[in-house]
Amino acid sequence: MNNKKFLNFGSLNQDMVYSVDHSVRPGETTASSKLEFFCGGKGLNQSIALAKAGARVFHSGCVGTDGDKLIAKLIENGVDASLVRKCDMPSGHAIIQVDKNGQNSILLFGGANNRISEKQIDEVLSNFESGDRIF
């Protein structure tokens, strides 16, 4: 890839993935056979994929004070996370049910992802120039 910078204003979520026989129905309580934790969010996944393809990627967004693992995941995968801000609410998270057929149901809490402000956007964009890519 060329020397252009890629900027992603994207979601950063803590994913809790529950393996279930079937997705919970209204009024039902069911047990999970397995629980796994992942760093996720469409934005985080996009930034990591682009960095692995060789792009110079900067990720911007917001995490809560509980978001250190999300920032570390970006950095360990070659994404510049210096533009990620911390705010005074929990990071975004997803509760994901995956049934025995691989189908999922997702409950999403946007959390700190919803705190990206116009001021933050303007400050971040001042680090980029014509020809850089934003997604």
Backbone as CSV, one residue per row, in Angstrom:
resi,resn,N_x,N_y,N_z,CA_x,CA_y,CA_z,C_x,C_y,C_z
1,MET,0.852,-1.184,0.000,0.000,0.000,0.000,0.892,1.241,0.000
2,ASN,0.322,2.370,-0.376,1.108,3.599,-0.450,1.305,4.219,0.928
3,ASN,1.869,5.420,0.954,2.162,6.087,2.227,0.985,6.859,2.798
4,LYS,-0.139,6.806,2.152,-1.310,7.513,2.660,-1.750,6.897,3.985
5,LYS,-2.336,7.754,4.811,-2.836,7.297,6.101,-4.314,6.928,5.978
6,PHE,-4.709,5.942,6.755,-6.100,5.527,6.833,-6.596,5.837,8.241
7,LEU,-7.734,6.505,8.339,-8.339,6.842,9.621,-9.686,6.151,9.726
8,ASN,-9.897,5.482,10.840,-11.179,4.845,11.109,-11.761,5.422,12.390
9,PHE,-12.910,6.094,12.273,-13.715,6.444,13.441,-14.651,5.258,13.619
10,GLY,-14.324,4.347,14.510,-15.119,3.134,14.571,-15.323,2.601,15.971
11,SER,-16.254,1.681,16.070,-16.641,1.110,17.361,-15.552,0.214,17.947
12,LEU,-15.482,0.250,19.253,-14.565,-0.569,20.053,-15.415,-1.226,21.138
13,ASN,-15.571,-2.538,21.059,-16.459,-3.234,21.989,-15.781,-4.414,22.663
14,GLN,-16.210,-4.666,23.872,-15.826,-5.881,24.572,-16.937,-6.891,24.293
15,ASP,-16.595,-7.974,23.611,-17.587,-8.982,23.236,-17.600,-10.128,24.238
16,MET,-18.791,-10.476,24.696,-18.998,-11.637,25.553,-19.824,-12.623,24.741
17,VAL,-19.209,-13.742,24.354,-19.851,-14.698,23.456,-20.270,-15.936,24.250
18,TYR,-21.564,-16.188,24.254,-22.139,-17.321,24.974,-22.553,-18.398,23.979
19,SER,-22.098,-19.628,24.189,-22.542,-20.767,23.381,-23.814,-21.317,24.010
20,VAL,-24.877,-21.397,23.202,-26.180,-21.849,23.695,-26.777,-22.864,22.724
21,ASP,-27.685,-23.672,23.224,-28.386,-24.627,22.364,-29.265,-23.878,21.360
22,HIS,-29.969,-22.858,21.854,-30.797,-21.993,21.010,-30.829,-20.606,21.647
23,SER,-31.102,-19.595,20.852,-31.185,-18.232,21.385,-32.341,-18.123,22.366
24,VAL,-32.125,-17.356,23.392,-33.132,-17.172,24.430,-34.388,-16.534,23.828
25,ARG,-35.522,-17.080,24.209,-36.810,-16.560,23.760,-37.392,-15.681,24.868
26,PRO,-38.345,-14.811,24.537,-38.952,-13.973,25.576,-39.485,-14.811,26.738
27,GLY,-39.154,-14.402,27.944,-39.614,-15.079,29.146,-38.848,-16.332,29.520
28,GLU,-37.842,-16.697,28.731,-37.103,-17.940,28.949,-35.764,-17.668,29.630
29,THR,-35.363,-18.599,30.465,-34.016,-18.610,31.025,-33.349,-19.877,30.527
30,THR,-32.136,-19.748,30.039,-31.420,-20.917,29.536,-29.965,-20.845,29.979
31,ALA,-29.301,-21.978,29.982,-27.898,-22.039,30.402,-26.982,-21.994,29.183
32,SER,-25.804,-21.461,29.399,-24.772,-21.424,28.369,-23.734,-22.490,28.681
33,SER,-23.235,-23.150,27.646,-22.215,-24.182,27.851,-20.797,-23.620,27.813
34,LYS,-20.654,-22.365,27.360,-19.319,-21.788,27.221,-19.437,-20.268,27.156
35,LEU,-18.456,-19.581,27.737,-18.368,-18.123,27.669,-16.963,-17.748,27.239
36,GLU,-16.862,-16.897,26.213,-15.569,-16.407,25.743,-15.617,-14.885,25.666
37,PHE,-14.466,-14.252,25.911,-14.341,-12.803,25.840,-13.416,-12.436,24.690
38,PHE,-13.811,-11.448,23.906,-13.015,-10.990,22.775,-13.033,-9.469,22.707
39,CYS,-12.012,-8.914,22.092,-12.031,-7.511,21.718,-12.703,-7.453,20.358
40,GLY,-13.670,-6.573,20.210,-14.396,-6.522,18.956,-14.946,-5.152,18.650
41,GLY,-15.990,-5.160,17.885,-16.561,-3.947,17.320,-16.192,-3.902,15.850
42,LYS,-17.136,-3.485,15.026,-16.861,-3.435,13.583,-15.647,-2.561,13.287
43,GLY,-15.546,-1.429,13.976,-14.420,-0.527,13.731,-13.083,-1.149,14.067
44,LEU,-12.982,-1.766,15.239,-11.740,-2.429,15.639,-11.366,-3.499,14.623
45,ASN,-12.323,-4.318,14.222,-12.051,-5.391,13.263,-11.588,-4.844,11.918
46,GLN,-12.211,-3.764,11.449,-11.814,-3.153,10.178,-10.398,-2.600,10.252
47,SER,-10.088,-1.895,11.333,-8.754,-1.305,11.476,-7.676,-2.378,11.498
48,ILE,-7.907,-3.449,12.239,-6.921,-4.530,12.318,-6.752,-5.200,10.957
49,ALA,-7.843,-5.456,10.258,-7.748,-6.095,8.939,-6.947,-5.233,7.972
50,LEU,-7.189,-3.940,7.980,-6.474,-3.045,7.071,-4.997,-2.959,7.431
51,ALA,-4.688,-2.925,8.725,-3.280,-2.898,9.157,-2.569,-4.182,8.746
52,LYS,-3.241,-5.310,8.879,-2.634,-6.588,8.485,-2.398,-6.659,6.979
53,ALA,-3.163,-5.872,6.219,-2.974,-5.814,4.768,-1.850,-4.852,4.388
54,GLY,-1.255,-4.202,5.395,-0.105,-3.347,5.138,-0.364,-1.857,5.166
55,ALA,-1.579,-1.444,5.482,-1.898,-0.015,5.512,-1.412,0.632,6.803
56,ARG,-1.195,1.930,6.735,-0.857,2.744,7.910,-2.185,3.242,8.483
57,VAL,-2.647,2.589,9.555,-3.999,2.811,10.067,-3.970,3.517,11.418
58,PHE,-4.835,4.525,11.535,-5.065,5.241,12.786,-6.516,4.996,13.171
59,HIS,-6.735,4.625,14.417,-8.103,4.400,14.881,-8.464,5.515,15.852
60,SER,-9.656,6.071,15.684,-10.162,7.071,16.611,-11.518,6.620,17.115
61,GLY,-11.780,6.922,18.352,-13.043,6.565,18.974,-12.929,6.821,20.460
62,CYS,-13.856,6.275,21.207,-13.855,6.442,22.661,-14.026,5.090,23.347
63,VAL,-13.291,4.927,24.429,-13.459,3.786,25.319,-13.638,4.326,26.727
64,GLY,-14.161,3.494,27.594,-14.270,3.868,28.990,-12.966,3.580,29.720
65,THR,-12.962,3.809,31.010,-11.767,3.524,31.804,-11.472,2.028,31.834
66,ASP,-12.424,1.217,31.380,-12.249,-0.235,31.296,-11.753,-0.674,29.912
67,GLY,-11.287,0.268,29.083,-10.973,-0.033,27.694,-9.523,-0.295,27.349
68,ASP,-8.665,-0.514,28.353,-7.239,-0.718,28.064,-6.978,-1.917,27.152
69,LYS,-7.729,-2.996,27.316,-7.522,-4.184,26.467,-7.863,-3.886,25.012
70,LEU,-8.861,-3.056,24.790,-9.242,-2.696,23.425,-8.129,-1.902,22.748
71,ILE,-7.573,-0.947,23.477,-6.465,-0.150,22.938,-5.260,-1.047,22.684
72,ALA,-4.949,-1.927,23.631,-3.805,-2.837,23.477,-3.983,-3.745,22.265
73,LYS,-5.205,-4.203,22.011,-5.473,-5.076,20.859,-5.177,-4.352,19.550
74,LEU,-5.559,-3.094,19.462,-5.238,-2.311,18.268,-3.730,-2.214,18.084
75,ILE,-3.035,-1.830,19.142,-1.587,-1.612,19.068,-0.859,-2.898,18.702
76,GLU,-1.213,-4.014,19.336,-0.504,-5.273,19.063,-0.740,-5.776,17.644
77,ASN,-1.737,-5.211,16.971,-2.013,-5.586,15.583,-1.603,-4.508,14.585
78,GLY,-0.767,-3.581,15.034,-0.187,-2.603,14.125,-1.015,-1.372,13.843
79,VAL,-2.037,-1.126,14.638,-2.883,0.056,14.462,-2.420,1.139,15.434
80,ASP,-2.301,2.368,14.949,-1.971,3.502,15.815,-3.231,3.875,16.590
81,ALA,-3.195,3.729,17.910,-4.359,3.996,18.756,-4.223,5.300,19.531
82,SER,-3.297,6.151,19.130,-3.053,7.396,19.864,-4.237,8.361,19.795
83,LEU,-5.164,8.145,18.894,-6.316,9.031,18.747,-7.564,8.504,19.457
84,VAL,-7.435,7.374,20.148,-8.550,6.838,20.936,-8.587,7.589,22.262
85,ARG,-9.753,8.064,22.645,-9.927,8.814,23.889,-10.651,7.964,24.925
86,LYS,-10.362,8.262,26.197,-11.078,7.608,27.298,-12.109,8.585,27.841
87,CYS,-13.274,8.054,28.209,-14.299,8.889,28.811,-14.845,8.204,30.063
88,ASP,-15.724,8.905,30.743,-16.174,8.497,32.074,-17.404,7.588,32.069
89,MET,-17.484,6.705,31.123,-18.560,5.712,31.111,-17.993,4.395,30.617
90,PRO,-18.705,3.298,30.772,-18.165,2.010,30.325,-17.944,1.972,28.811
91,SER,-16.977,1.181,28.412,-16.762,0.938,26.983,-17.977,0.216,26.411
92,GLY,-18.104,0.282,25.110,-19.159,-0.467,24.453,-18.955,-1.958,24.662
93,HIS,-20.044,-2.684,24.702,-19.916,-4.137,24.789,-21.096,-4.817,24.103
94,ALA,-20.853,-6.059,23.742,-21.881,-6.855,23.078,-22.036,-8.178,23.808
95,ILE,-23.275,-8.567,24.005,-23.600,-9.888,24.536,-24.090,-10.690,23.339
96,ILE,-23.330,-11.708,22.991,-23.585,-12.462,21.764,-23.939,-13.903,22.116
97,GLN,-25.099,-14.349,21.660,-25.496,-15.748,21.808,-25.218,-16.445,20.481
98,VAL,-24.505,-17.556,20.522,-24.264,-18.350,19.318,-24.868,-19.727,19.551
99,ASP,-25.828,-20.086,18.697,-26.498,-21.373,18.897,-25.729,-22.517,18.242
100,LYS,-26.240,-23.737,18.414,-25.539,-24.932,17.930,-25.392,-24.963,16.414
101,ASN,-26.171,-24.145,15.688,-26.069,-24.063,14.229,-25.189,-22.900,13.770
102,GLY,-24.599,-22.196,14.738,-23.728,-21.075,14.398,-24.448,-19.757,14.180
103,GLN,-25.760,-19.735,14.379,-26.519,-18.490,14.238,-26.343,-17.656,15.504
104,ASN,-26.262,-16.327,15.331,-26.072,-15.505,16.516,-27.180,-14.481,16.703
105,SER,-27.305,-14.037,17.930,-28.169,-12.929,18.330,-27.306,-12.021,19.181
106,ILE,-27.395,-10.716,18.938,-26.484,-9.784,19.595,-27.269,-8.682,20.292
107,LEU,-26.918,-8.441,21.549,-27.417,-7.303,22.310,-26.242,-6.350,22.462
108,LEU,-26.385,-5.133,21.967,-25.277,-4.183,21.940,-25.529,-3.013,22.876
109,PHE,-24.511,-2.669,23.664,-24.503,-1.457,24.479,-23.427,-0.553,23.891
110,GLY,-23.820,0.567,23.314,-22.873,1.461,22.649,-21.860,2.079,23.594
111,GLY,-22.269,2.390,24.805,-21.356,2.945,25.799,-20.531,4.105,25.282
112,ALA,-19.237,4.039,25.537,-18.328,5.127,25.179,-18.280,5.394,23.680
113,ASN,-18.642,4.423,22.858,-18.680,4.653,21.409,-19.579,5.835,21.057
114,ASN,-20.589,6.065,21.870,-21.545,7.142,21.607,-21.046,8.509,22.057
115,ARG,-19.845,8.576,22.570,-19.302,9.829,23.084,-18.369,10.551,22.115
116,ILE,-18.253,10.082,20.888,-17.428,10.808,19.925,-18.108,12.150,19.675
117,SER,-17.359,13.223,19.902,-17.928,14.562,19.766,-17.451,15.231,18.478
118,GLU,-18.161,16.271,18.092,-17.757,17.052,16.922,-16.370,17.654,17.150
119,LYS,-16.097,18.078,18.381,-14.778,18.635,18.710,-13.688,17.581,18.501
120,GLN,-13.930,16.356,18.972,-12.950,15.285,18.789,-12.725,15.015,17.305
121,ILE,-13.788,14.986,16.540,-13.663,14.753,15.101,-12.791,15.825,14.464
122,ASP,-13.056,17.093,14.785,-12.263,18.192,14.220,-10.797,18.083,14.620
123,GLU,-10.534,17.768,15.889,-9.148,17.631,16.356,-8.434,16.496,15.632
124,VAL,-9.102,15.381,15.481,-8.494,14.224,14.817,-8.232,14.528,13.348
125,LEU,-9.204,15.117,12.678,-9.055,15.397,11.248,-7.919,16.368,10.956
126,SER,-7.546,17.193,11.921,-6.443,18.138,11.703,-5.107,17.415,11.513
127,ASN,-5.037,16.128,11.822,-3.821,15.327,11.643,-3.738,14.664,10.269
128,PHE,-4.731,14.904,9.425,-4.802,14.232,8.135,-4.890,15.260,7.025
129,GLU,-4.572,14.819,5.819,-4.548,15.744,4.686,-5.265,15.141,3.488
130,SER,-5.406,15.954,2.468,-6.049,15.507,1.241,-5.350,14.251,0.719
131,GLY,-6.128,13.277,0.356,-5.569,12.019,-0.142,-5.529,10.923,0.897
132,ASP,-5.546,11.290,2.185,-5.646,10.266,3.220,-7.060,9.692,3.161
133,ARG,-7.225,8.506,3.676,-8.512,7.815,3.589,-9.190,7.771,4.954
134,ILE,-10.485,8.037,4.953,-11.268,8.000,6.189,-12.415,7.021,5.984
135,PHE,-12.588,6.136,6.984,-13.718,5.206,6.904,-14.289,4.980,8.270
